[in-house]
Amino acid sequence: MSTLKEADPASPAGSADPFKHRRPLGDRGFQIMALAAGLLVLVILVLIVITTAQQSSNWFSTAGFKGIFSTTWDPGANKFGAMAFLYGTVISSVIGLIIAVPISIGVALLLTEVVPRRWGRPIVYVIDLLAVVPSVVWGLWGIILLAPWLQHIYASIASGLNGVPVLGTLFGGPNVEGASFFTAGLILAVMITPIVTSLSREVIATVPVIDREGAYALGATRWEMIRGAVWPHSQGGVVGAILIGLGRAMGETIAVALVIGDSAQITGHLFYTGYSIPAAIALQFGEATGGEFRSALIGLGLFLFVLTILVNLVARGIVERSARRMRGA
């Protein structure tokens, strides 16, 4: 007579290692395909870094550290400093982020906490439509309609703030242009607002209803409920959405190339023309037939690639840390 072995009540239900038992062929095939897809993405990223590093090695070895991070970009004199392009990329992206973040979070809270679902659905449709508009359309709209109209506004603001401390440095002075850092930031704000809004709305919608009802039961107003129940739960996800929008803004090419201007300069005046890394690559790569010029442009692309990867890794880390904190709470 066979005897039955009693299960240890302290051991977890099921096998501690599911890989010890043979699983159906479909499950194993799916696991292999998923693993291959993930490894393929990593291999592609590594190959991109290796290839661009090899193609830009001439620039790194010839210009050196000081040459790479200088402010002089003069292909005729064989001088290729990247600092002006890095500055233009960062400053235009930050301007776009400062404008887009309050609007995005406000719309996300409006759709999830204030507006009834049947009334908010058309707003969601409009936001989704704005997210799929091609960037070249935004760029053409900016350079044909927005920039000429803004130039008159910029001139009025600059004349009124000329000589004012701090504000005069940022906005005052003569010779302002419609195509400028600030115009590029406005276009980027319009482009990333749908992305940040959609991601923030999805994160805020995951807040448990019992948390909201508990805050109301304690006598909290709607703002106090948002501040005490909604925001702590969704803070990490919203910050991650903001950083993803920042990465999107930093990598934008055509729209920024059309509205930022064509001056590789570092200036605190936001109404002056500038340049960005994507714009420089898009507009000057056709002129670079080879040599250090082409190597420098590829090196700019490597800088942009690494910068966007770092931004996305920071966003991922913030989201995971927030998730761990919520699980611990």
SEZA-566041 format. One record per residue: residue number from 1; x, y, z of N, C-alpha, C in turn. Coordinates in steps of 0.2 Angstrom, whole numbers, plus 5000, padded with zeros to 4 digits. Last residue first. Layout:
BAPA  n  n.X  n.Y  n.Z  ca.X  ca.Y  ca.Z  c.X  c.Y  c.Z
BAPA  NUM  X  Y  Z  X  Y  Z  X  Y  Z
...
% end
This chain:
BAPA  n  n.X  n.Y  n.Z  ca.X  ca.Y  ca.Z  c.X  c.Y  c.Z
BAPA  329  5021  5255  5012  5015  5259  5016  5009  5255  5017
BAPA  328  5027  5247  5003  5029  5247  5010  5024  5250  5015
BAPA  327  5021  5250  4992  5020  5244  4994  5022  5243  5001
BAPA  326  5025  5264  4991  5018  5262  4991  5017  5255  4994
BAPA  325  5039  5261  4989  5037  5265  4995  5029  5264  4996
BAPA  324  5039  5254  4977  5041  5251  4983  5039  5255  4989
BAPA  323  5034  5265  4968  5030  5259  4969  5033  5255  4975
BAPA  322  5045  5274  4969  5038  5276  4972  5034  5270  4973
BAPA  321  5055  5267  4963  5055  5269  4970  5049  5270  4973
BAPA  320  5050  5266  4950  5051  5260  4954  5051  5261  4962
BAPA  319  5050  5279  4946  5044  5276  4946  5044  5269  4951
BAPA  318  5063  5282  4947  5059  5286  4951  5052  5282  4952
BAPA  317  5069  5274  4938  5071  5273  4945  5066  5276  4949
BAPA  316  5063  5279  4926  5062  5272  4928  5063  5271  4935
BAPA  315  5069  5291  4926  5062  5291  4926  5060  5284  4929
BAPA  314  5082  5288  4924  5080  5291  4930  5073  5291  4931
BAPA  313  5081  5282  4911  5083  5278  4917  5081  5281  4924
BAPA  312  5078  5293  4904  5073  5288  4904  5075  5283  4910
BAPA  311  5090  5300  4905  5084  5303  4907  5078  5298  4908
BAPA  310  5099  5292  4899  5100  5293  4906  5093  5296  4909
BAPA  309  5094  5292  4886  5094  5286  4890  5095  5287  4897
BAPA  308  5097  5305  4883  5090  5303  4883  5090  5296  4887
BAPA  307  5111  5305  4883  5107  5310  4887  5100  5307  4888
BAPA  306  5115  5296  4873  5116  5295  4880  5112  5299  4885
BAPA  305  5110  5303  4862  5107  5296  4864  5109  5295  4871
BAPA  304  5117  5315  4862  5110  5315  4863  5107  5308  4865
BAPA  303  5130  5310  4860  5129  5314  4866  5121  5314  4867
BAPA  302  5128  5304  4847  5130  5300  4853  5128  5303  4860
BAPA  301  5126  5316  4840  5121  5311  4841  5122  5306  4846
BAPA  300  5139  5321  4841  5133  5325  4844  5127  5320  4845
BAPA  299  5146  5312  4834  5147  5312  4841  5141  5316  4844
BAPA  298  5141  5315  4821  5139  5308  4824  5141  5308  4832
BAPA  297  5147  5327  4820  5140  5327  4820  5137  5320  4823
BAPA  296  5160  5324  4820  5158  5328  4825  5150  5328  4826
BAPA  295  5162  5316  4808  5163  5313  4815  5160  5317  4821
BAPA  294  5159  5326  4799  5155  5321  4800  5155  5317  4806
BAPA  293  5171  5334  4802  5165  5337  4802  5159  5332  4803
BAPA  292  5182  5326  4800  5180  5327  4807  5173  5330  4807
BAPA  291  5177  5316  4786  5182  5319  4790  5179  5321  4797
BAPA  290  5163  5320  4775  5167  5316  4778  5172  5319  4783
BAPA  289  5153  5329  4771  5155  5324  4767  5160  5319  4770
BAPA  288  5141  5338  4777  5147  5334  4780  5149  5328  4776
BAPA  287  5129  5342  4772  5135  5346  4770  5142  5342  4773
BAPA  286  5120  5334  4779  5121  5333  4771  5127  5337  4769
BAPA  285  5120  5338  4792  5123  5332  4790  5124  5331  4782
BAPA  284  5114  5350  4795  5121  5350  4793  5124  5344  4791
BAPA  283  5101  5348  4799  5102  5353  4795  5109  5353  4792
BAPA  282  5102  5337  4809  5097  5337  4803  5099  5342  4798
BAPA  281  5111  5341  4818  5112  5335  4814  5108  5335  4808
BAPA  280  5105  5353  4823  5112  5353  4820  5113  5347  4815
BAPA  279  5094  5348  4829  5093  5353  4823  5100  5353  4819
BAPA  278  5098  5340  4839  5095  5337  4834  5094  5341  4827
BAPA  277  5105  5350  4847  5109  5344  4844  5105  5341  4838
BAPA  276  5101  5367  4842  5101  5361  4847  5104  5356  4843
BAPA  275  5103  5385  4844  5104  5379  4840  5103  5373  4845
BAPA  274  5095  5401  4843  5100  5397  4845  5101  5391  4841
BAPA  273  5090  5419  4845  5091  5412  4841  5096  5408  4844
BAPA  272  5082  5426  4859  5087  5426  4854  5088  5419  4851
BAPA  271  5074  5426  4870  5071  5428  4864  5076  5428  4858
BAPA  270  5082  5423  4881  5077  5418  4878  5074  5419  4872
BAPA  269  5098  5426  4885  5092  5429  4882  5088  5424  4879
BAPA  268  5110  5420  4889  5104  5420  4894  5098  5423  4891
BAPA  267  5118  5410  4877  5116  5417  4879  5110  5416  4884
BAPA  266  5128  5403  4866  5126  5402  4873  5124  5409  4875
BAPA  265  5126  5398  4849  5128  5403  4854  5125  5401  4861
BAPA  264  5123  5396  4834  5126  5391  4839  5130  5396  4844
BAPA  263  5109  5400  4826  5115  5403  4829  5117  5398  4835
BAPA  262  5097  5398  4820  5103  5394  4817  5109  5398  4820
BAPA  261  5080  5394  4826  5085  5398  4823  5091  5394  4821
BAPA  260  5070  5386  4831  5075  5389  4836  5080  5393  4833
BAPA  259  5061  5381  4821  5059  5387  4825  5064  5390  4830
BAPA  258  5066  5370  4814  5062  5375  4811  5061  5382  4815
BAPA  257  5071  5362  4824  5075  5365  4819  5072  5370  4815
BAPA  256  5060  5358  4831  5064  5363  4834  5069  5366  4829
BAPA  255  5054  5350  4821  5050  5355  4824  5055  5360  4827
BAPA  254  5064  5340  4819  5062  5344  4814  5058  5350  4816
BAPA  253  5067  5334  4833  5072  5336  4828  5069  5342  4823
BAPA  252  5068  5329  4850  5064  5332  4844  5068  5335  4839
BAPA  251  5074  5325  4861  5076  5321  4855  5072  5324  4849
BAPA  250  5069  5332  4872  5076  5333  4870  5078  5330  4863
BAPA  249  5056  5328  4872  5058  5335  4870  5065  5336  4868
BAPA  248  5057  5315  4877  5054  5316  4871  5056  5323  4868
BAPA  247  5063  5318  4890  5067  5314  4885  5064  5315  4878
BAPA  246  5052  5325  4895  5058  5328  4894  5062  5325  4889
BAPA  245  5042  5314  4896  5041  5320  4892  5047  5324  4890
BAPA  244  5049  5307  4906  5048  5304  4899  5047  5310  4894
BAPA  243  5048  5316  4916  5054  5314  4914  5054  5311  4907
BAPA  242  5034  5315  4918  5037  5322  4916  5044  5320  4913
BAPA  241  5032  5302  4921  5029  5304  4915  5032  5311  4913
BAPA  240  5039  5302  4934  5041  5298  4928  5038  5300  4922
BAPA  239  5030  5310  4941  5037  5312  4940  5040  5308  4934
BAPA  238  5019  5302  4941  5019  5308  4938  5025  5311  4936
BAPA  237  5024  5291  4949  5022  5290  4942  5021  5296  4938
BAPA  236  5026  5297  4961  5032  5294  4957  5030  5293  4950
BAPA  235  5013  5301  4965  5018  5306  4964  5024  5303  4959
BAPA  234  5002  5294  4968  5003  5295  4961  5010  5299  4959
BAPA  233  5000  5295  4982  5000  5288  4978  5002  5289  4971
BAPA  232  5001  5308  4985  5006  5304  4987  5006  5297  4984
BAPA  231  4989  5313  4977  4996  5315  4975  5001  5310  4978
BAPA  230  4978  5308  4984  4979  5306  4977  4987  5307  4975
BAPA  229  4978  5312  4997  4977  5305  4995  4979  5303  4988
BAPA  228  4981  5325  4999  4983  5320  5004  4982  5313  5002
BAPA  227  4978  5332  4988  4984  5333  4991  4986  5328  4996
BAPA  226  4965  5328  4986  4970  5327  4980  4977  5328  4983
BAPA  225  4959  5332  4998  4959  5325  4996  4964  5324  4990
BAPA  224  4961  5346  4997  4964  5342  5002  4964  5335  5001
BAPA  223  4952  5348  4986  4959  5350  4985  4963  5346  4991
BAPA  222  4940  5344  4991  4943  5341  4985  4950  5342  4985
BAPA  221  4941  5343  5010  4939  5346  5003  4942  5342  4997
BAPA  220  4938  5331  5022  4943  5335  5018  4939  5338  5012
BAPA  219  4931  5323  5031  4930  5330  5031  4934  5334  5026
BAPA  218  4933  5310  5031  4937  5314  5037  4935  5321  5036
BAPA  217  4927  5306  5020  4924  5305  5026  4927  5308  5032
BAPA  216  4937  5310  5010  4930  5314  5011  4927  5313  5017
BAPA  215  4946  5300  5013  4948  5307  5014  4942  5312  5014
BAPA  214  4939  5289  5009  4941  5290  5016  4943  5297  5018
BAPA  213  4937  5291  4996  4931  5291  5000  4933  5292  5007
BAPA  212  4951  5289  4992  4947  5296  4990  4941  5296  4995
BAPA  211  4953  5276  4996  4957  5282  4998  4954  5289  4997
BAPA  210  4944  5269  4988  4943  5269  4996  4947  5275  4999
BAPA  209  4949  5270  4975  4943  5274  4977  4942  5274  4985
BAPA  208  4966  5271  4973  4961  5267  4975  4955  5272  4977
BAPA  207  4973  5277  4958  4972  5278  4965  4966  5275  4968
BAPA  206  4974  5276  4945  4975  5270  4948  4974  5271  4956
BAPA  205  4973  5289  4939  4967  5284  4939  4967  5278  4943
BAPA  204  4985  5293  4939  4981  5296  4944  4975  5291  4945
BAPA  203  4991  5286  4928  4993  5285  4935  4988  5287  4940
BAPA  202  4983  5291  4918  4983  5284  4919  4985  5283  4926
BAPA  201  4987  5305  4918  4980  5303  4919  4979  5295  4921
BAPA  200  5000  5304  4915  4998  5306  4922  4991  5304  4923
BAPA  199  4999  5300  4902  5003  5296  4907  5001  5298  4914
BAPA  198  4992  5311  4896  4990  5304  4896  4993  5300  4901
BAPA  197  5001  5322  4899  4994  5322  4902  4991  5315  4902
BAPA  196  5013  5319  4893  5013  5320  4900  5006  5319  4903
BAPA  195  5007  5319  4879  5011  5313  4882  5011  5313  4890
BAPA  194  5002  5332  4877  4997  5326  4877  5001  5320  4880
BAPA  193  5014  5340  4880  5008  5340  4884  5004  5334  4883
BAPA  192  5023  5339  4870  5024  5335  4875  5018  5335  4880
BAPA  191  5019  5350  4860  5020  5343  4858  5021  5338  4864
BAPA  190  5019  5361  4868  5013  5359  4864  5013  5352  4862
BAPA  189  5032  5362  4871  5027  5361  4876  5021  5359  4873
BAPA  188  5039  5364  4859  5040  5358  4863  5034  5357  4868
BAPA  187  5034  5377  4856  5032  5371  4852  5033  5364  4855
BAPA  186  5040  5384  4867  5033  5384  4866  5031  5378  4862
BAPA  185  5054  5381  4864  5051  5379  4870  5043  5378  4870
BAPA  184  5055  5389  4852  5056  5382  4852  5053  5378  4858
BAPA  183  5053  5401  4858  5048  5399  4853  5049  5391  4852
BAPA  182  5064  5402  4866  5057  5402  4869  5052  5400  4864
BAPA  181  5075  5403  4857  5074  5397  4862  5067  5397  4864
BAPA  180  5067  5407  4841  5071  5408  4847  5071  5402  4851
BAPA  179  5060  5417  4829  5063  5410  4830  5068  5411  4835
BAPA  178  5058  5431  4831  5052  5426  4832  5055  5419  4833
BAPA  177  5071  5439  4841  5068  5436  4835  5062  5431  4836
BAPA  176  5077  5456  4845  5074  5449  4847  5071  5446  4841
BAPA  175  5085  5468  4846  5086  5462  4841  5083  5456  4843
BAPA  174  5088  5473  4863  5086  5474  4856  5087  5467  4852
BAPA  173  5081  5469  4880  5086  5470  4875  5083  5471  4868
BAPA  172  5074  5456  4890  5075  5462  4888  5080  5463  4883
BAPA  171  5074  5443  4895  5069  5444  4890  5070  5451  4887
BAPA  170  5085  5440  4904  5082  5435  4901  5077  5437  4895
BAPA  169  5089  5453  4908  5094  5448  4905  5091  5442  4902
BAPA  168  5077  5458  4914  5080  5461  4908  5085  5457  4904
BAPA  167  5076  5449  4924  5071  5449  4919  5074  5452  4913
BAPA  166  5088  5454  4931  5086  5447  4930  5081  5446  4924
BAPA  165  5083  5471  4933  5087  5465  4935  5084  5458  4933
BAPA  164  5078  5480  4918  5076  5477  4924  5081  5471  4926
BAPA  163  5083  5483  4905  5086  5486  4911  5084  5484  4918
BAPA  162  5068  5480  4897  5075  5482  4896  5078  5486  4903
BAPA  161  5055  5477  4898  5059  5474  4903  5067  5476  4902
BAPA  160  5050  5483  4887  5047  5485  4893  5051  5482  4899
BAPA  159  5057  5478  4876  5057  5485  4877  5055  5487  4884
BAPA  158  5052  5464  4877  5060  5466  4878  5061  5474  4879
BAPA  157  5039  5465  4875  5041  5463  4881  5048  5465  4882
BAPA  156  5039  5470  4861  5036  5474  4866  5038  5472  4873
BAPA  155  5046  5459  4855  5049  5466  4855  5046  5470  4860
BAPA  154  5037  5448  4858  5044  5448  4860  5047  5455  4861
BAPA  153  5026  5452  4849  5026  5452  4857  5032  5452  4860
BAPA  152  5033  5452  4837  5030  5458  4839  5029  5458  4847
BAPA  151  5035  5438  4837  5041  5443  4836  5039  5450  4839
BAPA  150  5024  5430  4836  5027  5431  4843  5032  5437  4843
BAPA  149  5021  5431  4823  5016  5434  4828  5019  5435  4834
BAPA  148  5031  5424  4817  5030  5431  4815  5026  5434  4820
BAPA  147  5029  5411  4825  5035  5415  4825  5034  5422  4823
BAPA  146  5016  5406  4820  5018  5408  4827  5024  5412  4828
BAPA  145  5017  5404  4806  5011  5408  4809  5014  5410  4816
BAPA  144  5029  5397  4802  5025  5401  4797  5020  5406  4801
BAPA  143  5034  5391  4812  5039  5395  4809  5034  5400  4804
BAPA  142  5023  5383  4818  5027  5388  4822  5031  5393  4818
BAPA  141  5019  5375  4807  5014  5380  4810  5018  5385  4814
BAPA  140  5031  5368  4805  5028  5373  4800  5023  5378  4803
BAPA  139  5031  5361  4817  5036  5365  4815  5034  5370  4810
BAPA  138  5019  5353  4817  5020  5358  4822  5026  5363  4820
BAPA  137  5022  5346  4806  5017  5350  4806  5017  5355  4811
BAPA  136  5033  5338  4810  5034  5343  4805  5029  5348  4804
BAPA  135  5028  5330  4819  5031  5335  4822  5033  5341  4816
BAPA  134  5010  5325  4817  5018  5324  4815  5021  5331  4817
BAPA  133  4999  5321  4830  5001  5326  4825  5008  5325  4823
BAPA  132  4997  5313  4841  4999  5309  4835  5000  5314  4829
BAPA  131  4993  5321  4851  4999  5317  4852  5001  5314  4846
BAPA  130  4981  5326  4847  4986  5330  4848  4993  5327  4848
BAPA  129  4972  5315  4849  4974  5317  4843  4980  5322  4842
BAPA  128  4972  5314  4863  4975  5308  4859  4977  5311  4852
BAPA  127  4965  5326  4866  4972  5325  4868  4976  5319  4864
BAPA  126  4953  5323  4860  4957  5328  4858  4964  5328  4860
BAPA  125  4949  5312  4869  4950  5311  4862  4954  5316  4858
BAPA  124  4948  5318  4881  4953  5313  4880  4954  5312  4873
BAPA  123  4937  5327  4878  4944  5330  4880  4949  5325  4879
BAPA  122  4927  5317  4877  4929  5321  4871  4936  5324  4872
BAPA  121  4927  5312  4891  4929  5308  4885  4931  5312  4879
BAPA  120  4922  5320  4900  4929  5320  4899  4931  5316  4893
BAPA  119  4908  5318  4900  4910  5324  4898  4918  5325  4897
BAPA  118  4908  5305  4905  4905  5306  4899  4907  5313  4896
BAPA  117  4914  5307  4918  4917  5303  4913  4914  5304  4906
BAPA  116  4915  5324  4925  4912  5317  4924  4914  5313  4918
BAPA  115  4929  5332  4931  4924  5331  4925  4921  5324  4926
BAPA  114  4937  5329  4943  4932  5334  4942  4927  5333  4937
BAPA  113  4947  5319  4942  4944  5321  4949  4938  5326  4948
BAPA  112  4951  5316  4929  4950  5311  4934  4946  5313  4940
BAPA  111  4952  5328  4922  4949  5323  4919  4947  5317  4924
BAPA  110  4959  5337  4931  4952  5338  4929  4948  5332  4926
BAPA  109  4971  5330  4932  4967  5330  4938  4960  5332  4936
BAPA  108  4975  5332  4918  4975  5325  4921  4970  5325  4927
BAPA  107  4976  5346  4918  4971  5343  4914  4970  5336  4916
BAPA  106  4986  5348  4928  4980  5351  4929  4974  5348  4925
BAPA  105  4997  5342  4922  4994  5339  4928  4987  5342  4929
BAPA  104  4998  5350  4910  4997  5343  4909  4994  5340  4916
BAPA  103  5001  5363  4915  4995  5361  4911  4993  5354  4911
BAPA  102  5013  5361  4922  5007  5363  4926  5001  5361  4922
BAPA  101  5021  5355  4911  5020  5352  4917  5014  5354  4920
BAPA  100  5023  5365  4900  5019  5359  4899  5017  5356  4906
BAPA  99  5032  5375  4905  5026  5377  4902  5021  5371  4902
BAPA  98  5043  5367  4908  5040  5372  4913  5033  5374  4911
BAPA  97  5046  5360  4896  5044  5357  4902  5041  5361  4907
BAPA  96  5050  5371  4888  5044  5367  4886  5042  5363  4892
BAPA  95  5062  5374  4895  5056  5379  4894  5050  5375  4892
BAPA  94  5069  5362  4894  5067  5365  4900  5061  5370  4900
BAPA  93  5072  5362  4880  5068  5357  4883  5065  5359  4890
BAPA  92  5079  5374  4878  5073  5373  4875  5068  5368  4878
BAPA  91  5090  5370  4886  5087  5376  4888  5080  5376  4885
BAPA  90  5096  5358  4880  5093  5358  4887  5089  5364  4888
BAPA  89  5099  5363  4867  5094  5357  4868  5091  5357  4875
BAPA  88  5108  5373  4869  5101  5374  4866  5096  5369  4867
BAPA  87  5118  5366  4876  5115  5372  4879  5108  5373  4876
BAPA  86  5123  5358  4865  5120  5355  4872  5116  5360  4876
BAPA  85  5127  5368  4857  5121  5364  4855  5118  5360  4861
BAPA  84  5137  5374  4863  5131  5378  4861  5125  5374  4860
BAPA  83  5146  5363  4865  5143  5366  4871  5137  5370  4869
BAPA  82  5154  5357  4855  5147  5355  4856  5143  5359  4861
BAPA  81  5165  5363  4842  5163  5363  4850  5155  5362  4850
BAPA  80  5175  5361  4831  5168  5358  4832  5167  5358  4839
BAPA  79  5184  5368  4818  5183  5369  4825  5175  5366  4827
BAPA  78  5188  5371  4805  5189  5364  4808  5189  5364  4815
BAPA  77  5185  5382  4799  5191  5383  4803  5192  5376  4806
BAPA  76  5172  5378  4794  5178  5381  4790  5184  5381  4793
BAPA  75  5164  5375  4805  5167  5370  4801  5173  5372  4796
BAPA  74  5164  5380  4820  5166  5383  4814  5169  5378  4809
BAPA  73  5159  5383  4835  5157  5378  4830  5158  5382  4823
BAPA  72  5164  5385  4851  5165  5387  4844  5163  5382  4840
BAPA  71  5164  5382  4864  5158  5385  4862  5158  5387  4854
BAPA  70  5170  5365  4869  5170  5373  4868  5164  5375  4865
BAPA  69  5170  5352  4871  5165  5356  4875  5167  5363  4875
BAPA  68  5180  5348  4862  5173  5345  4862  5168  5350  4865
BAPA  67  5191  5354  4866  5188  5356  4860  5181  5353  4859
BAPA  66  5193  5349  4879  5192  5356  4878  5189  5357  4872
BAPA  65  5196  5335  4875  5190  5337  4880  5189  5344  4879
BAPA  64  5199  5333  4857  5201  5333  4864  5195  5335  4869
BAPA  63  5199  5333  4843  5197  5339  4847  5199  5339  4854
BAPA  62  5204  5320  4840  5207  5326  4837  5206  5332  4842
BAPA  61  5196  5311  4847  5204  5311  4848  5207  5317  4845
BAPA  60  5183  5314  4844  5185  5314  4851  5193  5314  4852
BAPA  59  5183  5313  4830  5182  5320  4833  5184  5320  4840
BAPA  58  5186  5300  4828  5190  5305  4825  5189  5311  4829
BAPA  57  5175  5293  4834  5181  5293  4838  5186  5298  4835
BAPA  56  5163  5292  4828  5164  5299  4831  5171  5299  4834
BAPA  55  5162  5279  4824  5161  5284  4819  5163  5291  4822
BAPA  54  5162  5273  4837  5168  5272  4832  5168  5277  4827
BAPA  53  5151  5277  4843  5157  5279  4846  5163  5278  4841
BAPA  52  5141  5272  4834  5142  5279  4834  5148  5281  4838
BAPA  51  5144  5258  4837  5144  5260  4830  5145  5268  4830
BAPA  50  5141  5257  4851  5147  5255  4848  5149  5258  4841
BAPA  49  5127  5261  4852  5133  5265  4855  5139  5263  4852
BAPA  48  5121  5251  4843  5121  5259  4842  5126  5263  4845
BAPA  47  5124  5240  4851  5127  5241  4844  5127  5248  4842
BAPA  46  5116  5242  4862  5124  5242  4863  5127  5243  4856
BAPA  45  5104  5242  4856  5106  5248  4860  5114  5248  4860
BAPA  44  5103  5229  4851  5103  5234  4847  5106  5241  4850
BAPA  43  5104  5221  4863  5110  5221  4858  5109  5227  4853
BAPA  42  5092  5225  4869  5098  5227  4872  5104  5226  4867
BAPA  41  5083  5219  4860  5083  5227  4861  5090  5229  4864
BAPA  40  5086  5206  4861  5087  5209  4855  5088  5217  4856
BAPA  39  5082  5203  4874  5089  5203  4873  5091  5206  4866
BAPA  38  5068  5204  4872  5072  5208  4876  5079  5208  4875
BAPA  37  5066  5193  4862  5065  5200  4861  5068  5205  4865
BAPA  36  5071  5182  4869  5074  5184  4863  5073  5191  4862
BAPA  35  5061  5182  4879  5068  5183  4881  5072  5185  4875
BAPA  34  5049  5180  4871  5050  5186  4875  5057  5187  4877
BAPA  33  5053  5167  4866  5052  5173  4861  5052  5179  4865
BAPA  32  5053  5159  4877  5059  5160  4873  5059  5166  4869
BAPA  31  5040  5160  4882  5046  5162  4886  5052  5164  4882
BAPA  30  5033  5154  4871  5032  5161  4873  5038  5164  4877
BAPA  29  5038  5141  4872  5040  5145  4866  5039  5152  4868
BAPA  28  5033  5138  4885  5040  5138  4884  5042  5142  4878
BAPA  27  5019  5138  4882  5022  5142  4887  5030  5143  4886
BAPA  26  5018  5128  4872  5016  5135  4871  5019  5140  4876
BAPA  25  5021  5116  4879  5026  5119  4874  5024  5126  4872
BAPA  24  5019  5117  4897  5017  5116  4890  5022  5119  4885
BAPA  23  5034  5112  4907  5028  5116  4906  5026  5115  4899
BAPA  22  5041  5102  4920  5040  5103  4913  5033  5107  4911
BAPA  21  5048  5110  4934  5043  5105  4931  5042  5107  4924
BAPA  20  5057  5119  4937  5059  5112  4938  5054  5107  4935
BAPA  19  5052  5132  4936  5056  5129  4931  5058  5122  4931
BAPA  18  5046  5135  4948  5042  5133  4943  5045  5130  4937
BAPA  17  5051  5133  4964  5054  5134  4957  5050  5131  4952
BAPA  16  5042  5130  4973  5046  5136  4974  5049  5138  4968
BAPA  15  5026  5124  4969  5033  5123  4969  5036  5130  4969
BAPA  14  5012  5126  4980  5015  5125  4974  5022  5125  4974
BAPA  13  5012  5136  4995  5008  5132  4990  5012  5132  4983
BAPA  12  5027  5135  5005  5022  5139  5001  5018  5134  4997
BAPA  11  5028  5126  5021  5030  5128  5014  5025  5131  5010
BAPA  10  5022  5123  5033  5026  5130  5032  5028  5131  5025
BAPA  9  5016  5111  5031  5012  5117  5032  5015  5123  5031
BAPA  8  5022  5099  5020  5024  5104  5026  5020  5110  5026
BAPA  7  5011  5086  5017  5015  5092  5015  5016  5096  5021
BAPA  6  5014  5069  5019  5011  5075  5021  5015  5081  5019
BAPA  5  5013  5056  5007  5018  5061  5010  5014  5067  5012
BAPA  4  5005  5041  5008  5004  5048  5005  5009  5052  5010
BAPA  3  5010  5025  5003  5008  5030  5008  5009  5037  5005
BAPA  2  5003  5011  4995  5007  5017  4995  5005  5022  5000
BAPA  1  5004  4994  5000  5000  5000  5000  5004  5006  5000
% end
